Amino acid sequence: MPAKVGAVKVNTLDNASVFNIGDVYSMCPESAAKTYAGGGSFITGDGTRLRLGQSMTYVSDKDKADQNIT
């Protein structure tokens, strides 16, 4: 069934965004990311205490590409 759409204003789109107007059968957004972090990097909350003497993150990635999107 055709869709009737009025005025649309798009302020910004990210490179991993999906924007559609009208009828859609399937949408498949794709993105990939790799994150390296040391000890205590993703701790959240109020009153969190963390004691790390020395924290190092060693990264060795020989293939350079883990999630190829084509």
mmCIF file as Biopython writes it, N, C-alpha, C and O atoms, coordinates in Angstrom:
data_model
#
loop_
_atom_site.group_PDB
_atom_site.id
_atom_site.type_symbol
_atom_site.label_atom_id
_atom_site.label_alt_id
_atom_site.label_comp_id
_atom_site.label_asym_id
_atom_site.label_entity_id
_atom_site.label_seq_id
_atom_site.pdbx_PDB_ins_code
_atom_site.Cartn_x
_atom_site.Cartn_y
_atom_site.Cartn_z
_atom_site.occupancy
_atom_site.B_iso_or_equiv
_atom_site.auth_seq_id
_atom_site.auth_asym_id
_atom_site.pdbx_PDB_model_num
ATOM 1   N N  . MET A ? 1  ? 0.850  -1.165 0.000  1.0 0.0 1  A 1 
ATOM 2   C CA . MET A ? 1  ? 0.000  0.000  0.000  1.0 0.0 1  A 1 
ATOM 3   C C  . MET A ? 1  ? 0.904  1.239  0.000  1.0 0.0 1  A 1 
ATOM 4   O O  . MET A ? 1  ? 1.784  1.351  0.853  1.0 0.0 1  A 1 
ATOM 5   N N  . PRO A ? 2  ? 0.706  2.155  -0.923 1.0 0.0 2  A 1 
ATOM 6   C CA . PRO A ? 2  ? 1.527  3.359  -0.982 1.0 0.0 2  A 1 
ATOM 7   C C  . PRO A ? 2  ? 1.329  4.231  0.259  1.0 0.0 2  A 1 
ATOM 8   O O  . PRO A ? 2  ? 0.244  4.289  0.837  1.0 0.0 2  A 1 
ATOM 9   N N  . ALA A ? 3  ? 2.395  4.893  0.643  1.0 0.0 3  A 1 
ATOM 10  C CA . ALA A ? 3  ? 2.343  5.779  1.807  1.0 0.0 3  A 1 
ATOM 11  C C  . ALA A ? 3  ? 2.309  7.219  1.338  1.0 0.0 3  A 1 
ATOM 12  O O  . ALA A ? 3  ? 2.985  7.582  0.375  1.0 0.0 3  A 1 
ATOM 13  N N  . LYS A ? 4  ? 1.529  8.032  2.013  1.0 0.0 4  A 1 
ATOM 14  C CA . LYS A ? 4  ? 1.512  9.467  1.760  1.0 0.0 4  A 1 
ATOM 15  C C  . LYS A ? 4  ? 2.226  10.140 2.920  1.0 0.0 4  A 1 
ATOM 16  O O  . LYS A ? 4  ? 1.862  9.956  4.082  1.0 0.0 4  A 1 
ATOM 17  N N  . VAL A ? 5  ? 3.238  10.914 2.593  1.0 0.0 5  A 1 
ATOM 18  C CA . VAL A ? 5  ? 4.076  11.541 3.605  1.0 0.0 5  A 1 
ATOM 19  C C  . VAL A ? 5  ? 4.039  13.043 3.398  1.0 0.0 5  A 1 
ATOM 20  O O  . VAL A ? 5  ? 4.127  13.535 2.273  1.0 0.0 5  A 1 
ATOM 21  N N  . GLY A ? 6  ? 3.905  13.764 4.506  1.0 0.0 6  A 1 
ATOM 22  C CA . GLY A ? 6  ? 3.920  15.226 4.444  1.0 0.0 6  A 1 
ATOM 23  C C  . GLY A ? 6  ? 5.342  15.752 4.467  1.0 0.0 6  A 1 
ATOM 24  O O  . GLY A ? 6  ? 6.277  15.057 4.068  1.0 0.0 6  A 1 
ATOM 25  N N  . ALA A ? 7  ? 5.498  16.964 4.927  1.0 0.0 7  A 1 
ATOM 26  C CA . ALA A ? 7  ? 6.816  17.598 4.986  1.0 0.0 7  A 1 
ATOM 27  C C  . ALA A ? 7  ? 7.718  16.878 5.982  1.0 0.0 7  A 1 
ATOM 28  O O  . ALA A ? 7  ? 7.275  16.463 7.053  1.0 0.0 7  A 1 
ATOM 29  N N  . VAL A ? 8  ? 8.968  16.738 5.620  1.0 0.0 8  A 1 
ATOM 30  C CA . VAL A ? 8  ? 9.958  16.078 6.467  1.0 0.0 8  A 1 
ATOM 31  C C  . VAL A ? 8  ? 11.178 16.979 6.570  1.0 0.0 8  A 1 
ATOM 32  O O  . VAL A ? 8  ? 11.647 17.517 5.567  1.0 0.0 8  A 1 
ATOM 33  N N  . LYS A ? 9  ? 11.691 17.144 7.786  1.0 0.0 9  A 1 
ATOM 34  C CA . LYS A ? 9  ? 12.911 17.918 7.991  1.0 0.0 9  A 1 
ATOM 35  C C  . LYS A ? 9  ? 13.925 17.023 8.693  1.0 0.0 9  A 1 
ATOM 36  O O  . LYS A ? 9  ? 13.671 16.525 9.790  1.0 0.0 9  A 1 
ATOM 37  N N  . VAL A ? 10 ? 15.059 16.824 8.060  1.0 0.0 10 A 1 
ATOM 38  C CA . VAL A ? 10 ? 16.137 16.014 8.637  1.0 0.0 10 A 1 
ATOM 39  C C  . VAL A ? 10 ? 17.260 16.964 9.008  1.0 0.0 10 A 1 
ATOM 40  O O  . VAL A ? 10 ? 17.842 17.619 8.143  1.0 0.0 10 A 1 
ATOM 41  N N  . ASN A ? 11 ? 17.564 17.035 10.299 1.0 0.0 11 A 1 
ATOM 42  C CA . ASN A ? 11 ? 18.639 17.919 10.752 1.0 0.0 11 A 1 
ATOM 43  C C  . ASN A ? 11 ? 20.006 17.291 10.569 1.0 0.0 11 A 1 
ATOM 44  O O  . ASN A ? 11 ? 20.934 17.952 10.104 1.0 0.0 11 A 1 
ATOM 45  N N  . THR A ? 12 ? 20.143 16.023 10.929 1.0 0.0 12 A 1 
ATOM 46  C CA . THR A ? 12 ? 21.440 15.367 10.813 1.0 0.0 12 A 1 
ATOM 47  C C  . THR A ? 12 ? 21.262 13.859 10.737 1.0 0.0 12 A 1 
ATOM 48  O O  . THR A ? 12 ? 20.316 13.304 11.295 1.0 0.0 12 A 1 
ATOM 49  N N  . LEU A ? 13 ? 22.172 13.213 10.048 1.0 0.0 13 A 1 
ATOM 50  C CA . LEU A ? 13 ? 22.226 11.759 9.977  1.0 0.0 13 A 1 
ATOM 51  C C  . LEU A ? 13 ? 23.656 11.329 10.243 1.0 0.0 13 A 1 
ATOM 52  O O  . LEU A ? 13 ? 24.599 11.935 9.737  1.0 0.0 13 A 1 
ATOM 53  N N  . ASP A ? 14 ? 23.813 10.293 11.030 1.0 0.0 14 A 1 
ATOM 54  C CA . ASP A ? 14 ? 25.127 9.736  11.315 1.0 0.0 14 A 1 
ATOM 55  C C  . ASP A ? 14 ? 25.484 8.753  10.210 1.0 0.0 14 A 1 
ATOM 56  O O  . ASP A ? 14 ? 24.622 8.366  9.420  1.0 0.0 14 A 1 
ATOM 57  N N  . ASN A ? 15 ? 26.745 8.346  10.148 1.0 0.0 15 A 1 
ATOM 58  C CA . ASN A ? 15 ? 27.145 7.406  9.097  1.0 0.0 15 A 1 
ATOM 59  C C  . ASN A ? 15 ? 26.572 6.012  9.312  1.0 0.0 15 A 1 
ATOM 60  O O  . ASN A ? 15 ? 26.597 5.198  8.388  1.0 0.0 15 A 1 
ATOM 61  N N  . ALA A ? 16 ? 26.054 5.708  10.505 1.0 0.0 16 A 1 
ATOM 62  C CA . ALA A ? 16 ? 25.438 4.405  10.759 1.0 0.0 16 A 1 
ATOM 63  C C  . ALA A ? 16 ? 23.916 4.527  10.866 1.0 0.0 16 A 1 
ATOM 64  O O  . ALA A ? 16 ? 23.267 3.636  11.414 1.0 0.0 16 A 1 
ATOM 65  N N  . SER A ? 17 ? 23.344 5.604  10.357 1.0 0.0 17 A 1 
ATOM 66  C CA . SER A ? 17 ? 21.907 5.853  10.472 1.0 0.0 17 A 1 
ATOM 67  C C  . SER A ? 17 ? 21.139 5.209  9.324  1.0 0.0 17 A 1 
ATOM 68  O O  . SER A ? 17 ? 21.688 4.923  8.259  1.0 0.0 17 A 1 
ATOM 69  N N  . VAL A ? 18 ? 19.859 4.993  9.576  1.0 0.0 18 A 1 
ATOM 70  C CA . VAL A ? 18 ? 18.944 4.532  8.542  1.0 0.0 18 A 1 
ATOM 71  C C  . VAL A ? 18 ? 17.794 5.523  8.482  1.0 0.0 18 A 1 
ATOM 72  O O  . VAL A ? 18 ? 17.155 5.795  9.499  1.0 0.0 18 A 1 
ATOM 73  N N  . PHE A ? 19 ? 17.528 6.056  7.317  1.0 0.0 19 A 1 
ATOM 74  C CA . PHE A ? 19 ? 16.453 7.030  7.131  1.0 0.0 19 A 1 
ATOM 75  C C  . PHE A ? 19 ? 15.545 6.510  6.026  1.0 0.0 19 A 1 
ATOM 76  O O  . PHE A ? 19 ? 16.005 6.174  4.935  1.0 0.0 19 A 1 
ATOM 77  N N  . ASN A ? 20 ? 14.267 6.449  6.317  1.0 0.0 20 A 1 
ATOM 78  C CA . ASN A ? 20 ? 13.326 5.928  5.344  1.0 0.0 20 A 1 
ATOM 79  C C  . ASN A ? 20 ? 12.049 6.750  5.375  1.0 0.0 20 A 1 
ATOM 80  O O  . ASN A ? 20 ? 11.584 7.167  6.436  1.0 0.0 20 A 1 
ATOM 81  N N  . ILE A ? 21 ? 11.495 6.973  4.199  1.0 0.0 21 A 1 
ATOM 82  C CA . ILE A ? 21 ? 10.179 7.591  4.079  1.0 0.0 21 A 1 
ATOM 83  C C  . ILE A ? 21 ? 9.346  6.677  3.190  1.0 0.0 21 A 1 
ATOM 84  O O  . ILE A ? 21 ? 9.741  6.367  2.066  1.0 0.0 21 A 1 
ATOM 85  N N  . GLY A ? 22 ? 8.216  6.255  3.687  1.0 0.0 22 A 1 
ATOM 86  C CA . GLY A ? 22 ? 7.341  5.413  2.884  1.0 0.0 22 A 1 
ATOM 87  C C  . GLY A ? 22 ? 7.371  3.967  3.322  1.0 0.0 22 A 1 
ATOM 88  O O  . GLY A ? 22 ? 7.798  3.645  4.431  1.0 0.0 22 A 1 
ATOM 89  N N  . ASP A ? 23 ? 6.909  3.095  2.432  1.0 0.0 23 A 1 
ATOM 90  C CA . ASP A ? 23 ? 6.806  1.674  2.740  1.0 0.0 23 A 1 
ATOM 91  C C  . ASP A ? 23 ? 8.169  0.995  2.614  1.0 0.0 23 A 1 
ATOM 92  O O  . ASP A ? 23 ? 8.950  1.295  1.711  1.0 0.0 23 A 1 
ATOM 93  N N  . VAL A ? 24 ? 8.435  0.072  3.539  1.0 0.0 24 A 1 
ATOM 94  C CA . VAL A ? 24 ? 9.703  -0.650 3.539  1.0 0.0 24 A 1 
ATOM 95  C C  . VAL A ? 24 ? 9.432  -2.110 3.851  1.0 0.0 24 A 1 
ATOM 96  O O  . VAL A ? 24 ? 8.668  -2.421 4.764  1.0 0.0 24 A 1 
ATOM 97  N N  . TYR A ? 25 ? 10.046 -2.995 3.107  1.0 0.0 25 A 1 
ATOM 98  C CA . TYR A ? 25 ? 9.929  -4.420 3.405  1.0 0.0 25 A 1 
ATOM 99  C C  . TYR A ? 25 ? 10.959 -4.829 4.453  1.0 0.0 25 A 1 
ATOM 100 O O  . TYR A ? 25 ? 10.630 -5.528 5.412  1.0 0.0 25 A 1 
ATOM 101 N N  . SER A ? 26 ? 12.199 -4.394 4.272  1.0 0.0 26 A 1 
ATOM 102 C CA . SER A ? 26 ? 13.260 -4.789 5.189  1.0 0.0 26 A 1 
ATOM 103 C C  . SER A ? 26 ? 14.341 -3.718 5.218  1.0 0.0 26 A 1 
ATOM 104 O O  . SER A ? 26 ? 14.716 -3.177 4.178  1.0 0.0 26 A 1 
ATOM 105 N N  . MET A ? 27 ? 14.841 -3.414 6.413  1.0 0.0 27 A 1 
ATOM 106 C CA . MET A ? 27 ? 15.966 -2.495 6.554  1.0 0.0 27 A 1 
ATOM 107 C C  . MET A ? 27 ? 17.033 -3.201 7.378  1.0 0.0 27 A 1 
ATOM 108 O O  . MET A ? 27 ? 16.736 -3.789 8.417  1.0 0.0 27 A 1 
ATOM 109 N N  . CYS A ? 28 ? 18.257 -3.142 6.918  1.0 0.0 28 A 1 
ATOM 110 C CA . CYS A ? 28 ? 19.359 -3.839 7.590  1.0 0.0 28 A 1 
ATOM 111 C C  . CYS A ? 28 ? 20.538 -2.893 7.784  1.0 0.0 28 A 1 
ATOM 112 O O  . CYS A ? 28 ? 21.461 -2.896 6.970  1.0 0.0 28 A 1 
ATOM 113 N N  . PRO A ? 29 ? 20.531 -2.095 8.828  1.0 0.0 29 A 1 
ATOM 114 C CA . PRO A ? 29 ? 21.686 -1.230 9.078  1.0 0.0 29 A 1 
ATOM 115 C C  . PRO A ? 29 ? 22.893 -2.072 9.494  1.0 0.0 29 A 1 
ATOM 116 O O  . PRO A ? 29 ? 22.744 -3.083 10.180 1.0 0.0 29 A 1 
ATOM 117 N N  . GLU A ? 30 ? 24.061 -1.659 9.084  1.0 0.0 30 A 1 
ATOM 118 C CA . GLU A ? 30 ? 25.273 -2.391 9.401  1.0 0.0 30 A 1 
ATOM 119 C C  . GLU A ? 30 ? 26.327 -1.425 9.919  1.0 0.0 30 A 1 
ATOM 120 O O  . GLU A ? 30 ? 26.523 -0.340 9.373  1.0 0.0 30 A 1 
ATOM 121 N N  . SER A ? 31 ? 26.990 -1.838 10.969 1.0 0.0 31 A 1 
ATOM 122 C CA . SER A ? 31 ? 28.121 -1.067 11.484 1.0 0.0 31 A 1 
ATOM 123 C C  . SER A ? 31 ? 29.023 -2.007 12.266 1.0 0.0 31 A 1 
ATOM 124 O O  . SER A ? 31 ? 28.594 -3.079 12.694 1.0 0.0 31 A 1 
ATOM 125 N N  . ALA A ? 32 ? 30.254 -1.608 12.447 1.0 0.0 32 A 1 
ATOM 126 C CA . ALA A ? 32 ? 31.212 -2.397 13.211 1.0 0.0 32 A 1 
ATOM 127 C C  . ALA A ? 32 ? 32.091 -1.454 14.006 1.0 0.0 32 A 1 
ATOM 128 O O  . ALA A ? 32 ? 32.400 -0.350 13.557 1.0 0.0 32 A 1 
ATOM 129 N N  . ALA A ? 33 ? 32.491 -1.892 15.187 1.0 0.0 33 A 1 
ATOM 130 C CA . ALA A ? 33 ? 33.359 -1.077 16.023 1.0 0.0 33 A 1 
ATOM 131 C C  . ALA A ? 33 ? 34.262 -1.975 16.852 1.0 0.0 33 A 1 
ATOM 132 O O  . ALA A ? 33 ? 33.901 -3.104 17.183 1.0 0.0 33 A 1 
ATOM 133 N N  . LYS A ? 34 ? 35.424 -1.469 17.179 1.0 0.0 34 A 1 
ATOM 134 C CA . LYS A ? 34 ? 36.358 -2.197 18.024 1.0 0.0 34 A 1 
ATOM 135 C C  . LYS A ? 34 ? 36.803 -1.242 19.130 1.0 0.0 34 A 1 
ATOM 136 O O  . LYS A ? 34 ? 37.192 -0.106 18.858 1.0 0.0 34 A 1 
ATOM 137 N N  . THR A ? 35 ? 36.746 -1.701 20.356 1.0 0.0 35 A 1 
ATOM 138 C CA . THR A ? 35 ? 37.084 -0.853 21.496 1.0 0.0 35 A 1 
ATOM 139 C C  . THR A ? 35 ? 38.132 -1.543 22.353 1.0 0.0 35 A 1 
ATOM 140 O O  . THR A ? 35 ? 37.985 -2.712 22.710 1.0 0.0 35 A 1 
ATOM 141 N N  . TYR A ? 36 ? 39.180 -0.819 22.678 1.0 0.0 36 A 1 
ATOM 142 C CA . TYR A ? 36 ? 40.194 -1.294 23.600 1.0 0.0 36 A 1 
ATOM 143 C C  . TYR A ? 36 ? 40.117 -0.445 24.860 1.0 0.0 36 A 1 
ATOM 144 O O  . TYR A ? 36 ? 40.021 0.780  24.781 1.0 0.0 36 A 1 
ATOM 145 N N  . ALA A ? 37 ? 40.158 -1.082 26.008 1.0 0.0 37 A 1 
ATOM 146 C CA . ALA A ? 37 ? 40.073 -0.331 27.256 1.0 0.0 37 A 1 
ATOM 147 C C  . ALA A ? 37 ? 40.817 -1.082 28.352 1.0 0.0 37 A 1 
ATOM 148 O O  . ALA A ? 37 ? 40.880 -2.311 28.357 1.0 0.0 37 A 1 
ATOM 149 N N  . GLY A ? 38 ? 41.371 -0.324 29.265 1.0 0.0 38 A 1 
ATOM 150 C CA . GLY A ? 38 ? 42.090 -0.918 30.385 1.0 0.0 38 A 1 
ATOM 151 C C  . GLY A ? 38 ? 41.162 -1.204 31.549 1.0 0.0 38 A 1 
ATOM 152 O O  . GLY A ? 38 ? 39.949 -1.014 31.455 1.0 0.0 38 A 1 
ATOM 153 N N  . GLY A ? 39 ? 41.744 -1.664 32.645 1.0 0.0 39 A 1 
ATOM 154 C CA . GLY A ? 39 ? 40.969 -2.006 33.830 1.0 0.0 39 A 1 
ATOM 155 C C  . GLY A ? 39 ? 40.227 -0.802 34.387 1.0 0.0 39 A 1 
ATOM 156 O O  . GLY A ? 39 ? 40.818 0.262  34.567 1.0 0.0 39 A 1 
ATOM 157 N N  . GLY A ? 40 ? 38.941 -0.959 34.661 1.0 0.0 40 A 1 
ATOM 158 C CA . GLY A ? 40 ? 38.146 0.106  35.242 1.0 0.0 40 A 1 
ATOM 159 C C  . GLY A ? 40 ? 37.621 1.124  34.251 1.0 0.0 40 A 1 
ATOM 160 O O  . GLY A ? 40 ? 37.085 2.152  34.664 1.0 0.0 40 A 1 
ATOM 161 N N  . SER A ? 41 ? 37.756 0.876  32.966 1.0 0.0 41 A 1 
ATOM 162 C CA . SER A ? 41 ? 37.362 1.874  31.968 1.0 0.0 41 A 1 
ATOM 163 C C  . SER A ? 41 ? 35.859 2.074  31.874 1.0 0.0 41 A 1 
ATOM 164 O O  . SER A ? 41 ? 35.406 3.198  31.653 1.0 0.0 41 A 1 
ATOM 165 N N  . PHE A ? 42 ? 35.075 1.020  32.036 1.0 0.0 42 A 1 
ATOM 166 C CA . PHE A ? 42 ? 33.636 1.123  31.826 1.0 0.0 42 A 1 
ATOM 167 C C  . PHE A ? 42 ? 32.837 1.052  33.117 1.0 0.0 42 A 1 
ATOM 168 O O  . PHE A ? 42 ? 31.661 0.692  33.097 1.0 0.0 42 A 1 
ATOM 169 N N  . ILE A ? 43 ? 33.458 1.390  34.230 1.0 0.0 43 A 1 
ATOM 170 C CA . ILE A ? 43 ? 32.754 1.378  35.507 1.0 0.0 43 A 1 
ATOM 171 C C  . ILE A ? 43 ? 31.883 2.636  35.587 1.0 0.0 43 A 1 
ATOM 172 O O  . ILE A ? 43 ? 32.371 3.747  35.377 1.0 0.0 43 A 1 
ATOM 173 N N  . THR A ? 44 ? 30.614 2.459  35.887 1.0 0.0 44 A 1 
ATOM 174 C CA . THR A ? 44 ? 29.710 3.589  36.039 1.0 0.0 44 A 1 
ATOM 175 C C  . THR A ? 44 ? 28.989 3.479  37.370 1.0 0.0 44 A 1 
ATOM 176 O O  . THR A ? 44 ? 28.941 2.408  37.973 1.0 0.0 44 A 1 
ATOM 177 N N  . GLY A ? 45 ? 28.438 4.576  37.817 1.0 0.0 45 A 1 
ATOM 178 C CA . GLY A ? 45 ? 27.674 4.564  39.056 1.0 0.0 45 A 1 
ATOM 179 C C  . GLY A ? 45 ? 28.168 5.623  40.021 1.0 0.0 45 A 1 
ATOM 180 O O  . GLY A ? 45 ? 29.220 6.231  39.821 1.0 0.0 45 A 1 
ATOM 181 N N  . ASP A ? 46 ? 27.400 5.830  41.057 1.0 0.0 46 A 1 
ATOM 182 C CA . ASP A ? 46 ? 27.756 6.822  42.069 1.0 0.0 46 A 1 
ATOM 183 C C  . ASP A ? 46 ? 28.559 6.157  43.174 1.0 0.0 46 A 1 
ATOM 184 O O  . ASP A ? 46 ? 28.221 5.058  43.615 1.0 0.0 46 A 1 
ATOM 185 N N  . GLY A ? 47 ? 29.599 6.803  43.615 1.0 0.0 47 A 1 
ATOM 186 C CA . GLY A ? 47 ? 30.381 6.312  44.735 1.0 0.0 47 A 1 
ATOM 187 C C  . GLY A ? 47 ? 31.234 5.103  44.416 1.0 0.0 47 A 1 
ATOM 188 O O  . GLY A ? 47 ? 31.550 4.328  45.318 1.0 0.0 47 A 1 
ATOM 189 N N  . THR A ? 48 ? 31.614 4.916  43.173 1.0 0.0 48 A 1 
ATOM 190 C CA . THR A ? 48 ? 32.452 3.782  42.792 1.0 0.0 48 A 1 
ATOM 191 C C  . THR A ? 48 ? 33.901 4.086  43.145 1.0 0.0 48 A 1 
ATOM 192 O O  . THR A ? 48 ? 34.404 5.175  42.871 1.0 0.0 48 A 1 
ATOM 193 N N  . ARG A ? 49 ? 34.557 3.119  43.750 1.0 0.0 49 A 1 
ATOM 194 C CA . ARG A ? 49 ? 35.969 3.268  44.091 1.0 0.0 49 A 1 
ATOM 195 C C  . ARG A ? 49 ? 36.751 2.153  43.416 1.0 0.0 49 A 1 
ATOM 196 O O  . ARG A ? 49 ? 36.353 0.988  43.450 1.0 0.0 49 A 1 
ATOM 197 N N  . LEU A ? 50 ? 37.846 2.518  42.814 1.0 0.0 50 A 1 
ATOM 198 C CA . LEU A ? 50 ? 38.667 1.560  42.092 1.0 0.0 50 A 1 
ATOM 199 C C  . LEU A ? 50 ? 40.123 1.841  42.406 1.0 0.0 50 A 1 
ATOM 200 O O  . LEU A ? 50 ? 40.568 2.987  42.351 1.0 0.0 50 A 1 
ATOM 201 N N  . ARG A ? 51 ? 40.852 0.807  42.732 1.0 0.0 51 A 1 
ATOM 202 C CA . ARG A ? 51 ? 42.284 0.956  42.983 1.0 0.0 51 A 1 
ATOM 203 C C  . ARG A ? 51 ? 43.038 0.063  42.012 1.0 0.0 51 A 1 
ATOM 204 O O  . ARG A ? 51 ? 42.939 -1.162 42.068 1.0 0.0 51 A 1 
ATOM 205 N N  . LEU A ? 52 ? 43.779 0.686  41.137 1.0 0.0 52 A 1 
ATOM 206 C CA . LEU A ? 52 ? 44.626 -0.035 40.193 1.0 0.0 52 A 1 
ATOM 207 C C  . LEU A ? 52 ? 46.053 0.456  40.371 1.0 0.0 52 A 1 
ATOM 208 O O  . LEU A ? 52 ? 46.329 1.652  40.274 1.0 0.0 52 A 1 
ATOM 209 N N  . GLY A ? 53 ? 46.941 -0.463 40.629 1.0 0.0 53 A 1 
ATOM 210 C CA . GLY A ? 53 ? 48.341 -0.071 40.754 1.0 0.0 53 A 1 
ATOM 211 C C  . GLY A ? 53 ? 48.893 0.404  39.426 1.0 0.0 53 A 1 
ATOM 212 O O  . GLY A ? 53 ? 49.371 1.532  39.306 1.0 0.0 53 A 1 
ATOM 213 N N  . GLN A ? 54 ? 48.823 -0.464 38.430 1.0 0.0 54 A 1 
ATOM 214 C CA . GLN A ? 54 ? 49.277 -0.121 37.090 1.0 0.0 54 A 1 
ATOM 215 C C  . GLN A ? 54 ? 48.384 -0.861 36.112 1.0 0.0 54 A 1 
ATOM 216 O O  . GLN A ? 54 ? 48.271 -2.085 36.186 1.0 0.0 54 A 1 
ATOM 217 N N  . SER A ? 55 ? 47.759 -0.159 35.214 1.0 0.0 55 A 1 
ATOM 218 C CA . SER A ? 55 ? 46.860 -0.769 34.252 1.0 0.0 55 A 1 
ATOM 219 C C  . SER A ? 55 ? 47.331 -0.455 32.845 1.0 0.0 55 A 1 
ATOM 220 O O  . SER A ? 55 ? 47.486 0.709  32.475 1.0 0.0 55 A 1 
ATOM 221 N N  . MET A ? 56 ? 47.557 -1.495 32.068 1.0 0.0 56 A 1 
ATOM 222 C CA . MET A ? 56 ? 47.992 -1.315 30.683 1.0 0.0 56 A 1 
ATOM 223 C C  . MET A ? 56 ? 47.155 -2.223 29.789 1.0 0.0 56 A 1 
ATOM 224 O O  . MET A ? 56 ? 46.794 -3.333 30.181 1.0 0.0 56 A 1 
ATOM 225 N N  . THR A ? 57 ? 46.853 -1.751 28.600 1.0 0.0 57 A 1 
ATOM 226 C CA . THR A ? 57 ? 46.128 -2.550 27.617 1.0 0.0 57 A 1 
ATOM 227 C C  . THR A ? 57 ? 47.046 -2.760 26.418 1.0 0.0 57 A 1 
ATOM 228 O O  . THR A ? 57 ? 47.423 -1.810 25.733 1.0 0.0 57 A 1 
ATOM 229 N N  . TYR A ? 58 ? 47.395 -4.007 26.181 1.0 0.0 58 A 1 
ATOM 230 C CA . TYR A ? 58 ? 48.250 -4.340 25.053 1.0 0.0 58 A 1 
ATOM 231 C C  . TYR A ? 58 ? 47.375 -4.825 23.901 1.0 0.0 58 A 1 
ATOM 232 O O  . TYR A ? 58 ? 46.491 -5.661 24.088 1.0 0.0 58 A 1 
ATOM 233 N N  . VAL A ? 59 ? 47.631 -4.294 22.716 1.0 0.0 59 A 1 
ATOM 234 C CA . VAL A ? 59 ? 46.826 -4.637 21.548 1.0 0.0 59 A 1 
ATOM 235 C C  . VAL A ? 59 ? 47.751 -5.151 20.457 1.0 0.0 59 A 1 
ATOM 236 O O  . VAL A ? 59 ? 48.709 -4.482 20.072 1.0 0.0 59 A 1 
ATOM 237 N N  . SER A ? 60 ? 47.457 -6.334 19.968 1.0 0.0 60 A 1 
ATOM 238 C CA . SER A ? 60 ? 48.179 -6.891 18.839 1.0 0.0 60 A 1 
ATOM 239 C C  . SER A ? 60 ? 47.140 -7.443 17.861 1.0 0.0 60 A 1 
ATOM 240 O O  . SER A ? 60 ? 46.534 -8.484 18.116 1.0 0.0 60 A 1 
ATOM 241 N N  . ASP A ? 61 ? 46.939 -6.752 16.759 1.0 0.0 61 A 1 
ATOM 242 C CA . ASP A ? 61 ? 45.932 -7.147 15.775 1.0 0.0 61 A 1 
ATOM 243 C C  . ASP A ? 61 ? 46.613 -7.272 14.419 1.0 0.0 61 A 1 
ATOM 244 O O  . ASP A ? 61 ? 46.818 -6.274 13.728 1.0 0.0 61 A 1 
ATOM 245 N N  . LYS A ? 62 ? 46.962 -8.489 14.042 1.0 0.0 62 A 1 
ATOM 246 C CA . LYS A ? 62 ? 47.726 -8.696 12.808 1.0 0.0 62 A 1 
ATOM 247 C C  . LYS A ? 62 ? 46.893 -8.609 11.540 1.0 0.0 62 A 1 
ATOM 248 O O  . LYS A ? 62 ? 47.404 -8.218 10.491 1.0 0.0 62 A 1 
ATOM 249 N N  . ASP A ? 63 ? 45.595 -8.975 11.622 1.0 0.0 63 A 1 
ATOM 250 C CA . ASP A ? 63 ? 44.795 -8.973 10.391 1.0 0.0 63 A 1 
ATOM 251 C C  . ASP A ? 63 ? 44.181 -7.614 10.068 1.0 0.0 63 A 1 
ATOM 252 O O  . ASP A ? 63 ? 43.700 -7.424 8.951  1.0 0.0 63 A 1 
ATOM 253 N N  . LYS A ? 64 ? 44.178 -6.683 10.982 1.0 0.0 64 A 1 
ATOM 254 C CA . LYS A ? 64 ? 43.730 -5.287 10.788 1.0 0.0 64 A 1 
ATOM 255 C C  . LYS A ? 64 ? 42.245 -5.124 10.486 1.0 0.0 64 A 1 
ATOM 256 O O  . LYS A ? 64 ? 41.733 -4.008 10.574 1.0 0.0 64 A 1 
ATOM 257 N N  . ALA A ? 65 ? 41.541 -6.180 10.136 1.0 0.0 65 A 1 
ATOM 258 C CA . ALA A ? 65 ? 40.114 -6.074 9.814  1.0 0.0 65 A 1 
ATOM 259 C C  . ALA A ? 65 ? 39.395 -7.275 10.406 1.0 0.0 65 A 1 
ATOM 260 O O  . ALA A ? 65 ? 39.667 -8.415 10.027 1.0 0.0 65 A 1 
ATOM 261 N N  . ASP A ? 66 ? 38.474 -7.023 11.339 1.0 0.0 66 A 1 
ATOM 262 C CA . ASP A ? 66 ? 37.769 -8.105 11.998 1.0 0.0 66 A 1 
ATOM 263 C C  . ASP A ? 66 ? 36.353 -8.282 11.475 1.0 0.0 66 A 1 
ATOM 264 O O  . ASP A ? 66 ? 35.891 -9.414 11.332 1.0 0.0 66 A 1 
ATOM 265 N N  . GLN A ? 67 ? 35.654 -7.194 11.188 1.0 0.0 67 A 1 
ATOM 266 C CA . GLN A ? 67 ? 34.250 -7.253 10.750 1.0 0.0 67 A 1 
ATOM 267 C C  . GLN A ? 67 ? 34.119 -6.462 9.457  1.0 0.0 67 A 1 
ATOM 268 O O  . GLN A ? 67 ? 33.731 -5.294 9.478  1.0 0.0 67 A 1 
ATOM 269 N N  . ASN A ? 68 ? 34.433 -7.075 8.366  1.0 0.0 68 A 1 
ATOM 270 C CA . ASN A ? 68 ? 34.323 -6.388 7.070  1.0 0.0 68 A 1 
ATOM 271 C C  . ASN A ? 68 ? 32.864 -6.279 6.662  1.0 0.0 68 A 1 
ATOM 272 O O  . ASN A ? 68 ? 32.139 -7.274 6.658  1.0 0.0 68 A 1 
ATOM 273 N N  . ILE A ? 69 ? 32.438 -5.084 6.324  1.0 0.0 69 A 1 
ATOM 274 C CA . ILE A ? 69 ? 31.075 -4.846 5.871  1.0 0.0 69 A 1 
ATOM 275 C C  . ILE A ? 69 ? 31.108 -4.505 4.401  1.0 0.0 69 A 1 
ATOM 276 O O  . ILE A ? 69 ? 31.748 -3.538 3.986  1.0 0.0 69 A 1 
ATOM 277 N N  . THR A ? 70 ? 30.421 -5.299 3.625  1.0 0.0 70 A 1 
ATOM 278 C CA . THR A ? 70 ? 30.412 -5.034 2.175  1.0 0.0 70 A 1 
ATOM 279 C C  . THR A ? 70 ? 28.994 -4.881 1.694  1.0 0.0 70 A 1 
ATOM 280 O O  . THR A ? 70 ? 28.766 -4.654 0.506  1.0 0.0 70 A 1 
#
